[in-house]
Amino acid sequence: MSSLHHDVLERLSLTLSQASTLRALGEHQGRQDLHVRQTPEVLTTLRQAAVIESSESSNRLEGVHAPRARIDLLVLHQIQPSGRDEAEIAGYRDALQAIHEDAAQMPFRELTIRQLHDLLYRYLATRGGAYKTSDNSIVERTPDGQTRLRFQPTSMIDTPHAMSELIRRYDVGQREGREPLILIPLAILDFLCIHPFPDGNGRTARLLTLLLLYHAHHQVGRYISLERIVEQSRESYYEALYQSSQGWHEQKHDPHPWMNYFWAVLLSAYKEFEDRVGTIKQGRGGKTELVRAWVMGRVTSFQMTDVVQALPGVSRDLVRLALRQMRDEGTLEVVGAGRGARWRRR
């Protein structure tokens, strides 16, 4: 019932490809600090974009939506939310901010997990932070509108013990000197299989992913939205989770599909991070490249005002010029004209 059980870890063997991926991630981590020291202006912009994208994508995965202009105001200007969807986005914003600002002081403990879940619901009438009081199920809706059971999580009665064991076994793995990039995806897999809360488990799992990566000195999630990458690969996300959860209760599951997916997301984030920073450092025009970096991180369409608000140090005229350049080279297309025009990646 635990991916972090000593016996599971002992029989967990890596292929040459998986070992190569872990080495590549280690190399990316080593270059991370160098970029942080050398490109502070670029990273400020990337941080702003990542928080917006993470707040948007993680909630959109759960069917929570709001207009992009409202999300920008919620995240960048900390306005009070209006309606349930905005309240959930604002809660995720606050949880992200807590991790970004104070991850070192947030140990992987049940109290921390409960506090993060509580932040998700701080603007809602329903309070968070309490484990489920009835059994829950993970169901899938088929194209014909039917539902089918995808996984049966840990029962309500067994949840407190399962969560305690999750924390304990993670601590043991750390003391034994296990590779963090093996422990972290396994811990997240177990959390999702336990599904301790009545709602918000997916969002909490993504917040815990960011937190544990911070603890392991993998800070790429500060600059590139891991949640956006997950949303862009949502089918692979759900399939990997499904494959690795089968047989979990009997401890006969195969964690490899989930680990492979987890590492692929992290590797994609590092590559995007280095591509953006590297392009800007090549000197094609610092502020122009800030606009390009912001645009290339977008999933949905946007207006020029969105770019101006996200990049306060870049003039409207320069933003307009950069967008036109990207349109002319075929990177962007524009729909409409005037103030209502919307841009989107081709």
N, C-alpha and C positions, 0 to 999 in steps of 0.2 A: 504494500500500500504506500510505499515511499520510493521515489526515484533516488533519494539520497541515502537509502539504506546501505550499510557497508557492503553487503553481499552484491547489491546491484552495481555499486561503484567498482568493486573488484573485478567483476566480469565484463565491465564496459571496456571494449577494445575499440581503438580508433583505426580507421583506414589511413592509407598514405595521403589520400586527398584531404581527409579531415585534419590530419596533423599539419599538412601544408597550409590549410586555412587558418589554423590557430597561430602558426608562425607568421603568416601575413598580417593577422590582426595585431600581433605583438609588435611587428614593425611599424604598423600604422600608429599604434599607441606611442611608440618612441618618437615619431615625427610630430605628434600632436602638440607636445609642449613647445617645440620649436616654433610652430605656427602661432601658438598663443602669444608667445613673446614678441614675434616679429610683425604681426598684423592686427594690432588692437582695434583700429578703426573698422576694418572689414568685419572682425568678429562681433563687434557691437551690433552691426546690421544683421548679421546672421543669427545672433541671439534673438533679436526682436522677431524676425521672420519665423524662427523655429518655435517660439512660444505660441504665436498665432496659429501656425499650422498644426501644432500638437493639440492645442485646445479644440481646433476645428475637426481634425481627422479622428482623434480618439473618440469624440462624441458622435461623429457621423457614422462611425462603425456600429454604434448602438442605436442608430435611427434618430439621433438628436441633431436638429438642423437650425440654422439661423442665417440671415443674410450676411455676406462677407463684411459689408460696411459696419454692421452691428458687432460682429466678432472683433473687428479691429478696434472699435471703441471700447468694447468690454475688456480687451487684453491690454491695449496700449494706454488707454486713458482711465481704466479702472472704474468705468461708470457702473451704476447699479443695474442689475438685470431686470428685464421685464418679461414675465412669462416663464413657464417651466423650462423650456429648452435653453433660454438664455441663462437661467439660474444654474443649470447643470454645466454649461460652458464656463460660467464665472467660477463655479466651484473647482472645476478642473484647473482653471487659470491659477487659483490660489494654491492648490496643491502643488502644481509645477513650480510656482514661485518659492514655496517653502523648501522644495528639494534643491532648486538651483542656488538658493541663498544659504542653506544650512544643512546640506547632505551629510557632512562630516559629523554633525551632532545628532543625527537621526539613525540610531542603530537598527539593525534588522530584528525587531522585536514585535510581539503582538500589539503592544501599545502603539508603536509607530504605525503599524498597518491599520489599526482602528482609527488613529488620528487622521491618516490620509483619506480613509473612506469617509470619515466625518466631514472633512473639508469639502468633499464632493457634494455634500448635501446641506452645506451651511446656509444656503439661500432658499432652501425648500422647507416646507412645513414638516416633512418627514425627516427625522434625525438619522444620521449615519453612525457608523462605528460599532453597531451591535451585530453579533452573529445571527444567522437565520434561526427562526423559531418554528420553521416547518421545512420538510424536505423540499428540495428544488430539483428540477430536471433541465438538462440542456437539450432543447428540441430544435429541429430543422424544419423550415417551411419549404415544401416542394413547389415546383412551378405551377402545379395544378391546385395550389391552395391548401393541400393537406399538410399535416405535421407528422414528424416521426421522431422517436427518441434517438438522440445522437450519443448521449452519455448520461449515466446516473451518478451524480456526485456523491460525496460522503454524506451520510445521514446527519440530520440535525443533532442527534444525540452524540454522535462520534466526532463532530466538528471541533469542539474545544480541544480534545486530546490530539486530533490530527494536526491542528495548528501548532500546538505546543511541540509536537514531535517534529514538525517541519522546521521550526526554529532551532530545536536542539540538534537535529541532524546536520543542518547547515553549519552550525557552530563547530560540530565535530569535524566536518569536512574541512573547514578552515584551519582548525588546529592540526589536522593531519597534513596540511600543506597541499591540498588538492588544487588543481587548476581552477581559478575563479570562473573562467569562461566555460567550464563544464558545470560547476556548482550552480551558477546563476540560472541558466536555462532549465536545469532540473528543478530548481526551487520554484521557478515560475510555473513549470508544468504541474508540479504538485499542488501549488496554490489554486490553479485553474481546475484541477481535478477535485479538490476539496470543495471549491466554490462556497466559501464560508459565509458570504453575505446574501441577503435576499435579492439584492440587485447591485449593479455597479462593480461586479467582479472583474470584468474585462478591463475597465478603465483603471481599477486599482492594480491589476496585474501589470499594466503598462507603466504606471507610476512606479511600482516596485522595480520594474526592469531598469528604469532610469536611475533610481536610487542605488541599486546594487552595482550597476556599472560605474557610478560615481565612486563607490567604495573601492572598486577595483581599479580606479584611476583611468577608466575609459570615459572621457568626458565629451565625446563626439555628440551625444544627445543634447548638449547645451547649444550646439550650433546647427545641427541638422535634425529635423524632426523625425524621430524613429517611428512615431505614430503615423506620419504621412506615408512612410515607406511600407508600413504594415497595411494601411488602407489601400495603397496601390497594388498590393499583392494579397488582397484579402482572401481570394480563393485558395492560394497556397497556404496562407495562415491557418484557415479552418481545416484544410485537409491534413496538414502536418500535425495539428493538435488532435484531430480525430485518430490518425494512425497511431500516434504515440500514447493515446489514452486507452486504447483497447487492451484489456487485460490488466489495467492499472491496479484494480482492487486486489487481484490475486498476485501482484508483483510479477506478472509475466509479460508486461508491456515492453515495447521497443522504443527507447527514448531517442533513437538516432534521427528519425524524420523531424522531430521538433528541434533537436539541437542543430541539425543542418539548416533548417529554416532560420532559426535565431541567429546563427553565425552569418548567414547570407544577408540578413537585414543589417547587421552591424557592419559587415564588410561594405555593403552598398553605401551606408552612411559615411564611412571613412573615405571611400573613393569620391563621393560627391563633395565632401568637405575639402579634400585636397585639390580637386578640380577647381572648385570655386576660388579657394585661396590662391592657387597657383596661377589661374588666369588673371586675377587682379594684380598679383605681384609682377606679372610680365610687363606691366606698364602700358596697357592699352588705354589708360585714362582711368584713374582711381574711382572717381564718382560715377562715371559711366558704367564701370564694371560692377559697382555696388548695385546699380539698377538691374544690370544683367543677372547678377547673382540672385537678387530678390525674385525677378521674373521667372528664372529657371526653377525656382523652388515652388512655384505655384502649381496647384492641381486644377483649380477652377478659374473661370474668367475673372477679370478685374477691370477697374476703371483707373484712369490716370491719377485721380485723387487718392486712390488706395496706395499707390506707390509714393506719392508726395507725403502722405501721413506716416507711412512706415519709414521713410528716409528723410527725417527733418533737416539733415545737412545738405540735401541735394535740391537745387532749384527746380521749379516747375518747368522752366524752359529746357533745362538739361534732361529732365525726365522725358519730356515730349520728344526731344531729339533722339534719345536712346531708343525709345519705343519705335520711332519711325525707322531707325537704322535696322532694328531687329525685324521689322515688317519687310523692309526692302530686301533683306538677305534671306527671307523665307522662314524665319524662326517664329514670328508672330503673325496673327491675322486680326483684323479689327472688324467688329460688327457694329453698325450704326455710325452716327456722326455727332459732332458737337459734344456737349457735356454728358450725354447719355451713352457715348461710345464705350464699348467693352472690348477688351483685348483678351486673347487666349493663345496658348501655345499651339502650333501646328502638330 
